[in-house]
Structures are given as C-alpha cells and as structure tokens.
Amino acid sequence: MRTYRNDKQVIERLANETYSDWISGIRGVLQQPGSPLSLKNGTWTVVKRRELWQTLGESLFDEHLDRFKQMVVDVLKEPDPRFELPPEERYAASIRGKVLKHSHALRKGLAESLALLGSQPEALKNCSLGKAETVAIVSIREIFEDSDWILWGSVDNLLPTLAEAAPLEFLSAVENALNRKPCPFDELFSQEGSGITGANYMTGLLWGLETLAWDEQYLVQTIVVLGKLALRDPGGNWGNRPANSLTTIFLPWLPQTIASVDKRKVAIRTLLKECPTIAWRLLLDMLPRQQQTSMGSHKPVWRKIIPDNWKEGVEKSEYWDQVSSYADFALEAVRGDFVRVNELIGYLNNLPKACFDKLLEYLNSPEISHRSEEKRTPLWASLVAFTVKHRKYSDAEWALPAELVERIEQTASSLAPENPLNLHSRLFNQYDADLYETRGDWEEQRKKLETRRQEAVREIFAYGRFKAVFDFARDVNLTRSVGFSFGVVADESQDALILPDLLLKEDDKIVEFVRAFVSGRYSNQSWKWLDHLDARNWTKPQIGKFLSYLAFTQKTWEYSKDLLGESEGEYWSRAIVNPFEAKGNLDHAVDKLLEHNRPNAAICCLWEMLHNKKPLDPSKAITALLQAVTSDEPPSSVGIYNPVEIIQALQVNPQVDPEDLCKIEWAYLPVLTGPGRQASPKTLEQKLASEPAFFCEAIRTLYRSKKKAKSEKEPTEQEKAVASNVWRLLHDWKTLPGIQTDGSFCASDFNEWLKSVKKQCDKSGHLEVALSTVGGVLIHYIPDPDGLWIHRALAEALDAEDAGRMRDGFSIGIFNSRGVYCVDPTGKPEKDIAAKYRQQAEEVENAGYYRLAGTLKKLADSYEHEAERIVQERED
C-alpha cells in the first residue's frame, strides 16, 4: 500500500490544477510500480479500484460528495442523442454525430463511484455519518425523477451498477416508472429490434434486478417488480426477458439468490397475489424437466452479498423441498380455474408423487365431475392425449410407469363426454401425429385415423344431421378434416346441402369446409361423381369456384371448357394451381393462366416443367416474369426461387434476346443480388463491363454531379426505387471490364472501356465516384499469363498517377469482401491476411507498380494493427 500513499499525495495536489496539468501529473502516477492507473488505447482506467478507494477515502469530505452528486446527476441525466434516430439506424449513431457529450468511460466511472459510495461508505472516514449513503440515494432519486423511456434507455448499460448504489431507491424508481402513464418501459419494449443492428434496451434493467435478487432483503420487492415488467412484456426475439429472469432466479437446482428457501416461498406467494398470471407461468417452469439449462444471473460486483464459500447448486433435500412447495402452490392456483387445471395436466409426469395424487384426487372430485360436460371435455381430451403419448413412448425415460398411466386413464374415463360433438372434438383439434396410438408404419396409422374421423362424422351427422356437422366444423381447429371426412361418407342427398349455395361464401371456415368436402367426394368417387352432379342451374361463378377445388389436371380443364365455354375465366382466375397434380403437358395451363392475369401461378407451372426436363418456351417465361412484377396476384402462390431458376435457364438459352434478359434481371434485381443469392444479373453485369455508356448512366443515376448544386427537391418513389436497384447492381457487380462472353480477357477492350468511362464521367462531373466504383470491381482481377497474380493491364490502370480514387475503391472493396467472420482471439487470420497482401505488394512493386504496392502495404498494415488490437483485448 506504500505506493498508493505516494499516489494519494500526488492526486490530492492535482485536484486543484487544470486538466492539462492534471493529465501531466497523473502520467507520473502511471509510471509508479504497482500503479493503480492504466492507460490503453487513449483510455484511462483504475485498476484495483476497491484498494484505491480504501486508500483515498479519508481524503474526501462532505463538500466533495456534494459536488460529486451534482456532477453525476448532470452527466447521467443526459439523454442519449442516438434515440433521435429510428431504431434501425441507431447502429450508425456515431457516424451521424449522435453521441453523448461525455464518454462511456466517464459515465461508467461515475456510476461505479456512486456504487462505491452506497456500498462501501466506511472508507470515507472524514465525511458525516451516513453522508455517503445519502448522496447515493439522492443521486439515484434525482437521476430517475420523472424519467422517460429515453433516460432509461440512455443509462441501460449502467443500471446494474446504479442498482447496487442504492438498492431500495433504485427499486422505488423502477416501481414509480411502472406506475407512470405512459409507462416508459412500454416504449422501451417496443424499441427492441432484431438482427445484427437490432438492440434490446431492457437488458441493463433486468441485470440490475437480477443483481438485487441475490440479497434476501431485496428479493421479494425485486420479484414483484420483475413480475410487473413481465406483465408488460410484449415478447420479442431477444432472450433477455423479465419472465426468463424470474425463472433463472428461482431454478430449484441452481437458484440465483442466497435467500433462504422460506424467503423464496414468501416471494412466490407475494408474486401470486400481485401478478398471478406471471406467477403461474413461473411455477410451471419450476417443475422438474428432463432438459433444463441455465447460464446463471447477473451477480453483484460492488456489494459483498455472496459469501466467499458459496457454491452453485443445492443439496438434494433442498431441491425437493423447493419443488414440492412450488408444486403445492400450483395445485392451490388451479382450483376453480379449468384453464389452469387443463394446463397442469400436461405436467403430470413432472409432479412429485404427493402432488400427482392430489391432482388426480381433485380431478375425480365432485368439484370437477359436477360441472357441465362442455367444461369437462377439455380436461378429458388432455388426459386422453397424455395417456396416449405415454403408452406410445412407454420405453422413454420420461414416460410414466404403466400403473400410473392406468390411473390417469381411469380418471379420464370418468370425465368422458356423452355428446358426440364433445366426444369426437379431440380427433379434429389435434394434429395427426399426436393422435397416432402406436409408433411405426405411419401410413397405416394415417389410414386408421382417417377411418376413425369418418366414423366420428357419421355419428355427428346421425346425432344432429347436417347442421351438427357444419357447426362442429366451424368450432374445431381442423375444419378441413371434418369437411374431407364428410365428403367421403356423404351421399348424393347431402351434396345439395352444400352445393352450390355455400360455394361463394367468403367466411374462411366455410371456404375450408367446402373445399375439403369437394376433395373428399372426389377422393371417394373420382370423376363419376361429376358425371352425376347436376350443375345446370348453377351460376358461372359457382361452377368456376367448384372446379377450382378439383385436382389441377387436364380432366378439370376439359370440364371447365365444357361447362363454362367463353366464361372459362371463372375457373382460371380461381384455380388452385398445383402443377404436381397435372402429370402432363402444362403448356395449355400456362397459356390460360397468363391470359387471365395469373403470372405467378404460370411461373409455378414453368418451374415444374423446367424440373421435369420439359422444353421451356422462352417467350412464355419472359411474359410471365415481366407480368408478375406488376400483377395483383398474391405473391404467396410462387416461391422466391422459382423465378430465379427460370431466369438462370433463360440466361443460358442462346435464343433469348439479351435486351429481354436485361429487363428481367432489372425487375428481379433484389433477389439476384445480396447475401445468399442463388443467381446473379449476368446480362446486366456484362452490359456494365462492355458498354461504358451504360456504366456511366448508372453512375449518373445514383450520384450527384460535382458540377451541380445539391437539389432541394425530394426524389419520387419511382426515382428512389431506380436508385436502389442501381446501387444493388453496382454494389454486387463482379464482371471484370474486358471479360468476353467466353470468359477470356481482352486488355485492349478493358483499356478502351476505361478510357471512355473517364472521358464521359469527367464531362458529367462524376469522375471520382466512377473511378472508385471501378476500383471496387477490379478486386475480381485475373492473373497475368506471365505468372503475376494480377493481369498487367489491370495493374497498369491501378498504378496510374491519376488513379488514386481507383486504388481507394480497390482497397475498400478488398476490405469489405471479407464479410462477416468469427474473431480468433490469437489474431492469426488477420496476420495471415496481412502476410498475403504484403507478399502481393512485393510482387507488384518488383514488377514496376509501386503505387499499387503502396495501397497493398497499407492494407497489410491495417490487418496487422487489427491483429494487435484483438490480442490486446484478449489479454485485458
């Protein structure tokens, strides 16, 4: 500690000096052996902060704390300017100049000093009793007084530290915000984004609350606050959620609190009273499971809450004490609530034996059995589904023993409904795989299930005739299965109950039922059903809708022609196109679909023809692709890769006019460019590389001329769309100027192309940006025949005295071409890249291209510096 005493004297002296004098003096402290200060990458930090705090604490007096309080409040109440930007643009806040006045290092240091004041006041021996804690409390109060969502978001990364500064005051601040209208946390939740540039502005708050939950004295209040936050949480893509924090804190096998089991029970009872729905979800999460993982919660840093001898995990007796208590709480919470009872049935195999017995006892009690059949049916269905699953997978580790399954089956039997609408609802509310009663031979199981469903629909029809079937179909999840089964078992007398009156109804459930009914009737009787169906009095739209429900085959198309004549559009405009059903010539279908403005459906047919090695008519493909761009037809009828594969086929077809290909590639540029693309706009890229006028036009479209003043006129949506397409084309351009259609390179063509580009763009005021763009495409260089890694014509162009902008574009293009990568803490990839560019620089310099060599050397230097930074961060 001798060194710290010397430092103390220096720091005291510097307290009254200017910043420049202070920095000059503090550098002397940095040179002392065992210095408490560190300077890396221009940032000062304090190491062994607690020791320094204890050493310098007696040098602080009340007036110092008062000045500190005012400073910390002023600095931390500053709203972060990045929130002036839309969420999707905040990643570029520093580029836009939307930065805080004070550095993150300073803000972090002030927050940590506040935490030291609140958690370790004993070091301040010359301050008034309680002064340090009071300053911490008042600071937290003033920082969050009348706080809005921007303030909470601005200090998000500091909240775990601020929580430790004054826990009770911090919890009060959070509760006050929760009670405010509008609640700032609602807006913070809505600001959450996804993807690389997305952000979550609640993480710091959740970590702060997790930190306080470690302490028994704050546990109950913290849990209630988390519960209230969970009630407001709309959900999102990030894993940091209030409900997840609650689960992490209470996990019976890895609790993240040193509070006693009794205190944890008190906390959950309180949560049940304050936030019953959140507490219910928490209790279910606490029941034993086969697979659970936890990364733990945020731990205290400044307060000595966790004992040194604390170990993760619990004794077996403590684990079962918790689990049994939580299961008992769950049983108490389900009484009188059939929805919760139903949910708890799914956890029967997770309940301790005593709770298992109590739940079955409750299910067999008059409180359940005396309720209406409609109330009991969901419980019965869940019990049956549970027993079927455990019978089917009886050899699984999680499966209950046969005797317990039998007890559940007996309970289910006592609750079984008598009304066939209730009795058979399970068959049409669960998906097929969940209803299979044995494993293996899935096709046989499917057939058995279809038979069961058909018998069920027969019983329902016998019980209440068509109205019962129709009402039942509208009430269950799998309406289609009801319609199909009824179509199979129905006879001609039932056809008239549905056809044609229900054909043009717009209700989704009715549409699904009728479509499946038609499919079932066709499946059972095939085309002979249509031969006996009298449609003479049907309207043309009814006939068209009816035919659209039949298989998409040549036979249906013939019926359409016979029944509709000149009104065939009533069918083709509605046809549900499944080209796999056609099993034949789709040319006729493509013609009809294009005739009736169904280009997306036509593309589906063309794609199927392509995959079946059928001849692809280029003119039809081009028409369909171009019509689809402006069509009102729903895009869901065609997959994104269908048009891409058709475009690829057209690109290799010598009969296709290049101008047509250019139009198509331009229209589909968004799917032909960018990460993960399956194809590229080859024709447009070749046009850029071979026609300097086209390249210059693209540059003029995207960039403003240096010879013209900036226009105040807002571009139209059409102009924005064109500019966006041009940017995509130039950004992804990989075809080297001078490359011929056969893949060979012609140096003279390249030189002529570049000469023309320079002349045109110099005249229009776009020379610099044009040369930078050219430099970017030259990263796709080819080697020279003499062995040099880059063709000499390209090297000559890059090395020219007036090619500085081109070399800049070349350098930026190379740097960006690396894309997304994982950081190796050893920095080896960066060192290897640096070595590669240094070797290339040596080769081109020896070949006489010293300016290009200089650019490559700078690239090598940048990667070497990056490697050093990565290694240094790892050591820190």
HELIX and SHEET records of a PDB file:
HELIX    1   1 ARG A    2  LEU A   14  1                                  13    
HELIX    2   2 TYR A   19  LEU A   30  1                                  12    
HELIX    3   3 ARG A   49  LEU A   56  1                                   8    
HELIX    4   4 GLY A   57  SER A   59  5                                   3    
HELIX    5   5 ASP A   62  LEU A   76  1                                  15    
HELIX    6   6 PRO A   81  GLU A   84  5                                   4    
HELIX    7   7 PRO A   87  ALA A   92  5                                   6    
HELIX    8   8 HIS A  104  SER A  119  1                                  16    
HELIX    9   9 PRO A  121  ALA A  123  5                                   3    
HELIX   10  10 LYS A  131  ILE A  143  1                                  13    
HELIX   11  11 TRP A  149  SER A  154  1                                   6    
HELIX   12  12 ASP A  156  LEU A  158  5                                   3    
HELIX   13  13 LEU A  159  ALA A  165  1                                   7    
HELIX   14  14 PRO A  167  ASN A  179  1                                  13    
HELIX   15  15 PRO A  184  SER A  190  1                                   7    
HELIX   16  16 THR A  203  ALA A  213  1                                  11    
HELIX   17  17 GLU A  216  ARG A  232  1                                  17    
HELIX   18  18 PRO A  242  PHE A  250  1                                   9    
HELIX   19  19 VAL A  261  GLU A  274  1                                  14    
HELIX   20  20 PRO A  276  MET A  286  1                                  11    
HELIX   21  21 LYS A  316  VAL A  334  1                                  19    
HELIX   22  22 PHE A  338  ILE A  345  1                                   8    
HELIX   23  23 LEU A  348  ASN A  350  5                                   3    
HELIX   24  24 LYS A  353  LEU A  363  1                                  11    
HELIX   25  25 PRO A  366  SER A  369  1                                   4    
HELIX   26  26 GLU A  373  LYS A  392  1                                  20    
HELIX   27  27 ALA A  402  LEU A  415  1                                  14    
HELIX   28  28 PRO A  420  LEU A  423  1                                   4    
HELIX   29  29 SER A  425  PHE A  428  5                                   4    
HELIX   30  30 ASP A  432  LEU A  435  1                                   4    
HELIX   31  31 TRP A  442  ASP A  475  1                                  34    
HELIX   32  32 THR A  479  VAL A  489  1                                  11    
HELIX   33  33 GLU A  492  ILE A  498  1                                   7    
HELIX   34  34 ASP A  508  GLN A  525  1                                  18    
HELIX   35  35 LYS A  528  HIS A  532  1                                   5    
HELIX   36  36 LYS A  540  SER A  548  1                                   9    
HELIX   37  37 GLN A  554  LEU A  564  1                                  11    
HELIX   38  38 GLY A  565  SER A  567  5                                   3    
HELIX   39  39 GLY A  569  TRP A  572  1                                   4    
HELIX   40  40 PRO A  579  ALA A  582  1                                   4    
HELIX   41  41 ASP A  587  GLU A  595  1                                   9    
HELIX   42  42 PRO A  599  HIS A  611  1                                  13    
HELIX   43  43 PRO A  618  THR A  630  1                                  13    
HELIX   44  44 PRO A  635  SER A  637  5                                   3    
HELIX   45  45 TYR A  641  GLN A  651  1                                  11    
HELIX   46  46 PRO A  658  ALA A  667  1                                  10    
HELIX   47  47 LEU A  669  LEU A  672  1                                   4    
HELIX   48  48 LYS A  682  SER A  690  1                                   9    
HELIX   49  49 PRO A  692  LEU A  702  1                                  11    
HELIX   50  50 GLU A  717  ASP A  732  1                                  16    
HELIX   51  51 ALA A  747  SER A  764  1                                  18    
HELIX   52  52 LEU A  767  VAL A  777  1                                  11    
HELIX   53  53 LEU A  778  HIS A  780  5                                   3    
HELIX   54  54 ARG A  792  ASP A  799  1                                   8    
HELIX   55  55 GLY A  804  ASN A  816  1                                  13    
HELIX   56  56 LYS A  828  ASN A  846  1                                  19    
HELIX   57  57 TYR A  850  GLU A  875  1                                  26    
SHEET    1   A 2 LEU A  37  LYS A  40  0                                        
SHEET    2   A 2 THR A  43  VAL A  46 -1                                        
END                                                                             
